[in-house]
Amino acid sequence: MLISRREFCGAVGASLAAANINLFADESKPKPLRVIAYNIFKLTGWPHQRKLAQQAVAKGQMAKRMAMELTLHDPDIINFSESPREELTKEVAELMGMNHVRFPSGGNWPGTLLSKFEIIEDQNAPMRSERPKELFTRHWGRATVKLSNGDPWIVHSAHLYPTADPTVRLREIRAMIDSMKPDLDAGRSMLLIGDLNHGPDTEEYKLWINAGWVDTFAKVDKGEGPTIKSDIPKWRIDYVMAAGPIAERVSESRPLFEGAFRLNINDKESFALSDHLPQLAVFE
């Protein structure tokens, strides 16, 4: 069927108008908030003894590799445990267009928070009293980010004591909850993200839940959800926890057992970005 020039132009105009309406509708729709907790093994690759991992480190490629893989998941907020030299995490942040804050370690395992939002405040190990030297030898930091709508949002980045004996870890958690209590009591939206070095069947986990934190994976997913190790994952010790109104808006939470995060056990030359898997959580 032939149509006139006027009919053709009218049809094209209508199509463009519809496309513009859809475009503006998409812009007005709130974007989900995407959060990743990741122990990055000092950005040496894992296993770090493998030749290709050592070459990637020697050639200064690891920050770029990390940024490229994380960018596939479009994160808004990222926690790094076991951070390398600060210039490397800053390079990752710059490549991803994110803001950067470093949380010094009581030992040699500093933490890092990356955020697409402005970081308006940060505190390292914000206990109500002086930090005992045996606590937070890994890291714990509190930051406030300003969301795109201007609302402040509190993010705790943490890596807790790693031994099988939970004594020190329990002390760390109780100190953290004591510090968090005013914000928890006020019902503020908060995140707790990082390598907590305990499973979901422990006394440590119960302390978080009893304090009002919500385990995002347990809320929306089923199964074990292990995050370590990245060849054959067996244990879930990395978390994105939420508190306050945001905890009711989690739509997805899962370990990223894929891409360069995952070690190919059939390739003896390959390496993963870390021995841990990232934990992703998405909030509507």
N, C-alpha and C positions, 0 to 999 in steps of 0.2 A: 504494500500500500504506500502510495506517494503522499507526502505531506508538504504543505507550503512552507516557505521560509519563515513566515510569521509564526506558524504552529511549532516549527522546529525551535526557533528562538524562545518561544514561550515555554516549551518543555525544558530546554536547558536552564532557563531562568528559574523555573520552579524547582529543578533538581539542585541548583546552587543554593537557593534559599533554604531548601530542606537540609542541605549539608551544613549550612551556616547555623541553622537552628540546632542541629545535632552537635556541632562543634561547641557552641556556647553552653549547651546542656551538659556536655562532658566537662567543660571547665568549671561549671558551678557545682558539680558533684564532688563531695568530699573525697579526697584520696585516702585510701587505707594507710595506716601507719605501720611501717615494717621495721622490725627490730631483730638484731642478730647478736648472740653471745658466742664468743669464739676464743678458745685458748690456742694461740698461734705458734707455740713451741719456739719462741724467739725468732721466728721467721727464717729458720734454717732448713725447712723441709723435713719430711719424715719418711723413711729412716734417713737421718742426716748423713750417715756414713756412705750412702750410695753416690756413685760418681756424678750422676746427673744433678743431684741435689747440691753437691759441692760446687759444681760448675755454675749452677744458677746463682748461688751465693757469691762466688768469686767474680762473676760478671755483673753483679749488681742488679739482677733481674727479679729478685724475690718480691720487692714492693710492687712492681708492675704486675707480676703474676697474681699477687693477692688482690690488688685493686680490680683487675679485670674479672676475676672469678666472683668477687663479692658484688660487683656492679651488675652482674646478670640477675641478681635478686633485688635490685633497686632498694637497698636499705636506707632508712632515715636515721637510725641510731645503731651504732655498733659498739660493743665492748670487746677489747682485747685483753686477755690474760697472758702472762709470760711474754711481755713486750720486749722487742730488741732495742737497739739504740734509738733514741728519740728521733733522729733524722730520718730513720726508715719509716716509722709510723707517721711522721709528718708528710713524707713522700706519698704514702698511701692516701692520707687525707687530702692532699692537694690534687692527686690524680682523680679522686672521687668527688671533688668539690665539697668537702666536708670540713667543719671546724674540728679542732683537736685540743684535748687536754690530757695531761699525763698525771698519773697518780703514783708518786714514789713508793717504793717497796721498803718494808722493814728489813728485807733480805736483799735478794737480787732478782725479783720477779715483778717489776713494775706493771701497772695497768694503764690502759688507754681508753678514752671515750672519744668516739667520732660522732659528729652530729651534723645533719644538714641544716638544723636549726641553730640559732645563736645560743651559745653557752654563756649565760649571764652571771653565773656564780659557780665556784667549785671549792670543795674542801677535801683534804686528805685525812682519812681515818678520823672522822668528826665525832669522837667520843665526848661524853660529858665531863670526863676527867682525863688526866694524862694517860697516854697509851703505854701500857706495859710492853717492854721490849719483846716479850715472847708472843705477843698477839700481832696479827696482820703482818707476818713476815713475808707474805705474798702481797696482796693489796686490798684496800677498800677505799673507795672515794664516793663522795656525794656531789652531784651537779644539778643545777637548775637550767633547763633549756626553755627557750621561748618559742612556742609553737607558731605556726603561720598566722593563726588567729589572735596572737598576742598573749595567749594563756601561758603561765609558767607551769612547768612539769618537772617533777623531781625524779632523777635517775640515780640509782645506786649501782656502782660497778664494783664487783668483788671477785676475789680468788682466795678461798679459805685454805686452812692448814690441811696437808694432804695425807697424814698418816692414818693407819687403820684404827689406832687409839683415838677416840673422838674427844678426849678431854679438852685439848686446846681449841678445837673447832667449836665445841659447845660454848666455851667462854667467849669466843669471837662472836658467835651468833647472839648470845644474850646481850653483849655490849652493843651490837648493832641494833637490836630490837629496842633496847633502852633509848638509844639515840633517835630511832625512828618514831617512837611512841607519839610525840605531839602531832606529827603529820598523819600517822595512822588514825589517831583519835579524831582528827579534824576531817577525815574522809577524803584526803587529797588523792588525786591520781598519781601513782608512783610506779616505777619499774625497779626491779632488782634483777640484774643480769650478770651472769658470769659462771665461772667454774667453782662450784660450791663444794666439790670433793666429798659428796655423800650421796647415797641413793635415796629413793623415795620411801624406803622401808626402815628408816632410821629415826632415832630420837631427834637428830638435828632437823630433819624434815618436819617433824611434828611441831617443833618450836615455831617455824615459819608459818605453818598453817594456823596454829592456835593464835598467832599474833595478828592474823588477818590477811596474810598473803595468799594469793591464788596461783597455783602451778598451772601455767597456761597449757602445757601439754596434757596434763591430766584432765583439764576441763573440756578440751575439744577433740582429743584423739584417744585411740585405744592402742594396746600393745605395750611393749617394753620401751621403745624409743631410745635405745642406747646411743651414746655420743662418743664413746671411746672403746677401742681404738679404731682408727679410720680404715684398717684392713678388714677386721672381723669385729664389729662393735658388740660389746657385751654389757657395758655398764652405763647407766644414765646418771651423770654427775654435773652436766652443764644445763643451766636453766634460764628461762625468761619467766620471772614471776611478776605479778601485777597486783596492785592494791587500789582501792577506791573505785570510782565510776568506770575507769578504763578497763578494769578486770571483767566487767560484764560485756565488753565489746570485742573480746578476742574471737577471731574467726578461723584461725589456723595456727598451729604450732607443731613443728616437726624438726628432727635433725636432718641436715642436708647431706645425705649419703649419696653424693653424685659429683660429677665433674672432677675437677682437680682437688676437691676436698677428700675424695675417696681414693684409697690406694688400690691399684689393680694387682691383685695377688697372683695373677697369671703372668705378670710381666716383672721379671726379677730386676729389671733396670729402672722401673718407674719409681716415683715418689709422690707422696701427697703433700699438700701445703702444711699439714700438721698431723700430730698423732690423734688429735681430737677432731670431731665433726662440729661445724657450727650449728647452733640451735636457732631456728627462725621462728618468730611469732608475728602474726599480722592482726592488727586491730582496726575494726571498721569505725 
